[in-house]
Each structure stands twice: as structure tokens, then as C-alpha cells.
């Protein structure tokens, strides 16, 4: 058996301790790495001194195997830095006659450590982490309540405040932060903007990496937990891949948006007689990038007639649907959020037929118990386990403009959408673009305010439990955030 996962070391100034490995070993030789971590200590110096102790015991015994006379033996240990991330390293060892191992380590100059009874000791081994990227944000945190344990994935993009061209800088990263706001994992994307950044069901990570100048979506990249690139997801032909969402399915297929365009006469709505109108395709591709399903908004929705009043139809290029979220429902069909028509659409995953529309100018449902009578320019649709729908309502059409997380219960027979929960910040916050809402295991909701960019975890009563605050001296955006259980 061979296993070499990463040993997470922590951001500059910190080191994570109490890291253990347990596994069964029945072959003559094997390799292993790190499994979990749980405590952090401030690091005294710039080096990490690893005192690697291995407790190795055979299955069902607490010492040597009395039947064979063999004691566990550690032959060799190597520690190598992770080239993708100075916060992690890979520990590999060769062991004989053992079933269980545990690794402990400590920071150089510190007496704090965690170790098991010593069976065989290597070292000490010393590694020198590289420099922590200076452009990564230093967040602050408020924690007045009981947040869901875990880490928060943050797609951080720095706003350009200097003379260089472009809205964003070309130094951005996909981040994972702990509950103190400290960066625990990162992946740099030089020259690119990071938007959709999430963990997929198979445990891998995907990121939409857009070229920064000029802004152009190139592909989705898929990574393992060490940040090694596994593959890219891209499209060929006339359609351009879209950077808002990619969802990996259990069979290895991927659902994603693409954009296409048509030339249309919009003079009837005050627009150009030969305007270029952008619409969305929903595409399902297999692991070989072959199309297995394609749905075109131009073929199923009333192009431009349903455009939200907030969207200007008089420009040369009109961004009509602006798809920004995809979900697979419990019955196997597809949900899509279309920002610029303020509508959520459910379609049949086999025929592509529209099953219903929520919101917008031609929606099929009446909003009930909703003081704002629906949502506007929304993001991030998700079907919850109870069948309700959760989304981030950007709220451009509300008076006054305000953003919120909102949950609806649909009655398909009565065609009503009953608001059963909302988080409407007080004082009100308004994020005109981006954002997300994620329901957590403990019932709390993680709300991302996109362009502002704040992240708040609130309970069902709307009480703040945890908040991630951006550095005021470093403006940026967070397209979305997700809470995950662990780095493994």
C-alpha cells in the first residue's frame, strides 16, 4: 500500500501540530503520509524542524509480533516541500511489519509538540518553506456565536487601484482559510482572475481561471489536494466556456455553462437594429470532453422579451441571460439561475423541456409571504434536502436596493413560492454583483456578498455566528465562498 498525502504546515508565523496517521500494513514495505491536523501554534522562526516519530504496531498487538519475532521497523523518511504551496509538505516513509503509524512534529524554537511512544525515530529532518505571497489578503474574523466547524473556500481577486489597465490585478489566488481567517491552503494563478472555486464530490478542487488582461475565460482547471493540476475542462467550436459554475457528477461528467450569440433587431425596445445578444448554453460533457447533453436558451426562452428592466437593451452587445449557477435536483433534472432575466429555470435533463420558471417577467409562481415579492439579479441557486430552494438575492430592483439570502418552498400544484426564511442584514447590505448562499450541516447559512466582499454565517434566527472581513487596505472581491469540513 502506498499513500503520500500532504502535511499542512500553516501560514507564515504559524505551524499546525497534533498530526496523526493510522493505517493497516500487511505488505513487506509501504509508504505513507499525513492524515489530519487539529491544533496551531505561532512559529518562532522561519524554519520548520520536523521531529518525526512513528508509532508502528502490528494488527491486534501492542508490541512485537510474538509469533514471528518481528518488530516494526522504519527504514527511511523523506520530507519534501510542496511546490504549489509553501503551507504544505509531503512526508514519505518506508516501514516493515507494522499496521499503525503516527507522525508528530514541532516548530523550530518551540517546545510545543505532539508525539506518540517512540518505536523508531528518524531525523531530525528540516525543511525551509518558501516565501508566503505578499499579495494574499490578511482577513479578520468576528465570531460571536457557534459557527459550523471547518474551513472556508474563498476565491479572492484583487481589485486594481493602480495605473495598470484592467479592473483586476494579475495576482490572485484560490484560498482556504481557517475559522480565525488565516490562510491554510492556497493556489496561485499568475496573470489570471479566480472566480468559481469549489470542492467537487470526488474531493478534488475546480477553479475558473480567467485571463486577467484582457479578461477572457480560458478553461476550468481541476486540482488534487496538493494543488497539482489533474486536468482542464474546455470547449471547442463556436461557443465560449463560461466562468460561473462547473459541477462534477458522480459518473465523472461535468455540467457547465457556455455562451453563444445571435444578431437581433432590438429597435423595438430602443436598441440597435443589429445588436449582438449573448445567451447561455448548458452543456454536459463526459471525461473525454465529448458532449452528452446540450441546451440552448435561445431555443427555449423568449429571447430579450424577458430581460430585466435593470439591464440596458440599447448597447451594441446585450448580455441577455447571464447564467450563474447550476444544480442537479433530487429527481435528476437541472436548475439554472439566469441573473439578467431575474429567473430560476428548471429543465428536464433528458429532453431539455422547460418544467417551470421561478421569478422574472413570465414566471409560473406567485410569491407568498415575501415582503420583497421575489428576487432580482440573483446568484447561486441550490435545492436543499427538504426540496426548498436557497439563493442569494442581489436585490437590484428592491426599493431601497438590498441583498439577502432567501429560501422558498414551492407548491407545484398551487404554483406558489412561499418564503420560509431570509437573512436580510441590518443595516442593509447591497451587492450589485456576485454572491452565494450555502446551507450548512448545523442549519446555519453561509452568505457571501460578492463584490463587497463580506462572508457571514448566520443561524435560523438571523443571528451572526461568524464573519470573515476583508482587509480595508486591500480591496478585492469574493465571487463565492464554501464551507468544507477539512482540508482532506
N, C-alpha and C positions, 0 to 999 in steps of 0.2 A: 504494500500500500504506500502511495506517495502523496504527500499533501504539503504544500508550501504557501499558505495564506499569509496575509500581511500582519506585521506587528505595528500597531498605531502608536506613535510616539508623542503627538501633540504639537500645538503651535509653539512658536518661538517663546521661550520663557516658561514652558510647561513640559511635563513628562507624565505619561499615564502609566500607572503601576497596577499591581494585582492582576496580572495577565496569566491565564492558565490554559493548558492544553491537556485534553484527555482523549485517548483513543485506544482501541484494541489492536494489538500487533501479534500476528501469528506466523509471519514470514521471518526468514533469517535476517534480513536487513530492511530498513524502511526509513523514510524521511517524513518530517512533519513540520508544521509551523504553528502560528499563533491562532487562538480561537476567540477569546473575549477579553474585555477590559472593564474596569469599574471605578477606579479612583484616580485623582490627578493631584500632582504636587508641582509647585513652582520650581523650575530648574535653576540651579545656581550658576551654571556656566554654559558655554557654547558647545559642549561635548556631551554625548550620552554614553556612559560607561555601562555596558551590559554584563552583569554577573549572571551567567546562565546556569541555572541549577535544574537538573532533570530528576524528577522522582519517577522511576520506572519500575513497575511491578507486574508480575505475571497475573493472568486472569485467575481470580479465586484465591489469591495468596497475598500475603503482606510482606513477603521477602523472597529469597531464592526459591526456585522450583526444587523441592526436595526429591522429586522423582528423577530429575535429570542432573541435579547438582549445578545447574546453570544460574548465574546471577545476571541481572540486567546490565548491559554494557553500552555506554555511549562512545562510539568510535570517533566521531568528528562533528564539529559545529561550525557553521559559517553564517555570518551576518552581512547582508548586502543592502545598501541603500536603494530605495525605490526611485528610479529616475523621473517618475511622473509627479512626485510629491515628497517634499522633504519631511513631511509628518509621519512617514511610514518606512518600515524596513522589513526585509524578509529574512527570517531565521530558518535555516535548514540543518538537519542533523541526521546522523546515521546511528541506528540503535539495533541492538540484538537482544532477543529474549526478554521482551517487555510488552506490557499491554497498556500502561498508563504513563503519561508524562506530564510534567508541568514546568513552565518556564517562568522565572522571576527576574526582575531587573530593577536598577535604580539609577537615578541621575548622578552624574559625577559631582562630588562635593556634598551630596545629600546622604543622610543616614536612613532616610525613609526607603524601605524596600519590602518586597513580599517574596517569600520563597517557601519551598517545600523541604522536607527532610532530604538531605543530600545523599544521592546514590552514586552519581558520577558528576563531576564538575568540569566544565571547560573554562577556559578564559584566564583572566577576563578578556572579553572581546570589546573593542572600542570602535564606534563609528562616528563620523563627523557629519551631521546633517548639513545640507546646503542652506543658502540664504532664503529666508521667508520673503515672498514677493511683497515689495513695499506698497504696491497699489491695491492690495486686498483691504477691504474695509475692516475697521475695528468697531464692532457693534456694541451697544449697551443693551441691558435687559432689565425689564421690570417683571417681578414675579410675586404678585400679591395673593395668588391663590394656589391651586393644586393642578398644575398642568399635566397633560399626558406625558409619561416618561418617553425619552427617545431623543432623536436628533432631527434637525430641520434642514431640508434641502433648499438652497437659495440660489437662484440664477441671478448673479449680480452683474450689472452692466453699468460702467462709469459714464456719467454724462460729461460731455466735452465743454469745459468752461474756458478753454484757451483759444488761440487764434487759428488752430488747425481746422481744416474742413470737417464737416460731419457733425451729427447730433451727439454721437457717442465716441468715446476713445477706442483705440485698438488694443487696450489692455483690460481684459475681462476674464472672469472665471466662473466655473460652476463650483459651488461651495456646499459643504455640510457643516453646520455649527451645532455645538452642544447647548445645553439649557442655560449656560452662562454667556452665550453669544460668542464663544471662542471658536475659531475655525478649527475643526477637527479633521477635515479632508478637503482637498481642492483639486481641480483640474484646470490648468491654464489653457486659454485659447488665443494665442497671439494673433493679432490682426482680425479678430472675429468678435461678434456680439453673441452672447449666450441668451437664448430665450427659453423655449420649452426644455425643462431639465427635470427628469423624474426617474424613479426606480421602477423597473418593469417587473412583472410577476415572476420571471425566472431569476431575479436577483441582480441582473445587470442594470447598467445605467444607460440612458439615452439623452442626447443633447442636440438641439437645433443650433448649429454653429453658422451664423451668417457672416459673410464678408462685411467688414466694418465700413470701408470706403472703396468704391460706392457700396451702399447697402444692397446685398444680394444673398439670397438663400442658396446655399450650395448643396447641402445634404444633411441628413441626420447621422450622428456618429454613436456607435454603441461601444460601451466600455465594461471591463470587469471591475472588481472592487479595488484593484490596484491602480486603475486608471489606464490600463493597457487597452488600446483600441482593438475591438473584436471584428468590427465590420462597419461599413457605411450603408445607409439606405438612401437611394436616389432614384430619380425617374428619368426616362428617356422620352424623346418625342417633343411635341409642341407644348405640352403642359409643364409648368414650373412647380417644383416641390414647395410646399408651404411650411412655415416655421412654427405654427401654433400648437400642433399636437401630433404625437405618434403614440399609438397604443399597440403593444405586442400582445398577441393572442396565444393561448396555451399550445396551439399546434405549430407555433413559430411564424405564422403570418403576421403582417403588420397592417394596421389601419392608419391612414394619414390623409391629409388634405393636399390637393394641388390646386393651382389657379389656371384658368384659361380665360379667353376674352372673345368678345364679339363686337363688331362695329354696329351701332344702333343710332337711329334718328331720335334724339331726345328733345327736339324743338317743341314738342307738345307740352313739355314740362319746363320749358325755359332753357333747355340745354342745347348742346351742339348738334347739328344735323348729322354729323359723322363721329359721334363720341365713341371712345373705346370703353366698353363696360366689362369690368372684371367680375367673374363668378368663380364658384368653387366646384371642384370635383372631390368626391370621397372615393378613395382608392384602397383596395385591399390587395396586397402583394404577398407572394409566398417568399420563402427564404432565398429563392433564386431571383428575386425581383420581378417575377412574372405576374402579370395582372390576373387576379381571380375574380375581382368584382370592381365595377366602376359605376358611379352615379354622378350625373351632371345636373347641377342646379338649374341650368338653362332649360333642361328638358322637363323639369318637374315643378318649378316655381314660377310665378308671374314676373318675369324679369322687369325690373325697375319700378313696376307699379306699386310694389310693397316697400320701397325704400323709406327708411325712417326719415321724418322731417328734419332731423338734426344733420343729415348727410346732404351735402351740396350736389345737385344733379347738373350744374351748369359748367363744370370743369371739363377739360378735354378727356381726362381719364376719370371714370366714376367707379369707385370701389363699391360694388353692389352688395354682395352677401357677406363677405369678410368672415368666413368660418373660423372659429377659435377654440372649439372643444368638441371632443368625440367621446362617446361612451357606448358600451355594449350592455343592453338591458338584460334582465333575468330571462326574458323569453327569446333571447338570441338576436334581437333586432338592434338597430343603430339609432342613437340620439346624436344630434348635431346642434351646436349653438351658432347662430348667424348674427353677429353683432349689428351689422348695418341695416338689418331689417327688424331688429329687436325681437327675434323669434327663435324658439327651440322647435326643431322638426324631428319627428320620429319616422323612420322609413323601414320597410320590410327588407331584411338583409339578403333575401333571395331575388325578389322581383324588382326592388327599388321603389315600389309604390309608396307614396306618402300615406302614412297611417293617421297622423294628426299633426296639427301645428298649435303651439302654445305661444300666445303673445303676438305682437305685430298687428298690422292693419287687417289681416284676414285670418286671424287665429280662430280655432274651433272651441275655445273655452271662455267662460265668463269668470273673472276673478272675484273671489268671495273672501270677506274678512281681511282684505288687504287695503290699508289706508292710502296706499300709493297707486292702487289699481293696476298692478303689473310692474314689469321691469323695463329697463331702457338701456340699449347698447351693452348688454350683459356679457359675462365671461364664465367659463368653467362649469358647464352642466355636468352633474353626476346623479345617477339613480342610486338611492340609498337602499339598504337591505329591506326596509319596510315598504319599498315601492315609491316612496315620495321622491321629489326632485329637489336638489340643492344647487344653487347657483350664486354667483356674485353679480349683483345688480349695480352697474356703474352709475345709473340714475341721472343721465344727462337730461332727460325730459321731465324730471321731477321739479317741483317748484316749492322751495328752493332746491337746487341741484344737490343731491346727496347720494352716497353709495352705501350699500348694505349687503349682508349675506341674507338670503331668504330661502325658505323651504315651503314647497307647495304639495298638497295632497290632491291628486287628480281623481275625479269621478268620471269615468269614461261614458257612463250611461247618461248622467245628468249634464255632462260636458261643463263641469265646473272645476276650477283650480282654487282650492281653499288654502290661504296662507295659514300655516300652522306654527311657524316660527320665523323670527327675523332677528338679526343683530344690526341695529341702527345706532351707530356711535353717537355719544353725547359728550361734547359738542360734535356736530355732524362733520364727517369727512367726505370729500368728493374726489374720486379718482376717475378722470375722464377716460382713461385707457388702462388696459391690462387688469389683473386681479384674479382671485380664485377663492373658493371656499371648500374646505375639506372637513368632513365629519370624522372625528377621532373615535378610538375604541371606548374611551371613557364617557362618551356622549358630548364632549366639548367640540367646538368647531374652530378650526384654524382659518383665519381670514387674512388674505393678502390684499393690500391696497395698491398693488402695481406701481403706478407712476409716482406715488407719493414719497417714499415706499415704506409703509409700515406693515408689520405682521403681528396679528393679535390672536391669542387663544382665549375664547370666552366660553362660559358654561351655558346651560339652557336658560338660565335667568338673565343672560346678557352681561354677567359679571366678568370682568377681566381676570384671567388666571395667569397669563404670561404675555409678554410683549417684546418683540425684537425691534430696536430703534436704530436707524442708520446714523452714521457719523455726520454731524451737521456740516463739517468742513469738507465733506467728500460726497457731493450729490451723485445719485445713481438711481436705478430702477430695479425692481424685483418683479419680473413677469409673473412668476408663481412661486409658491413655496409648498413643500410637502413635509409632513412629519413621518419619520420612519422609526422603527423600533431600535435598530442598532446599525452599526457600520458593517455588520456581517450578514 
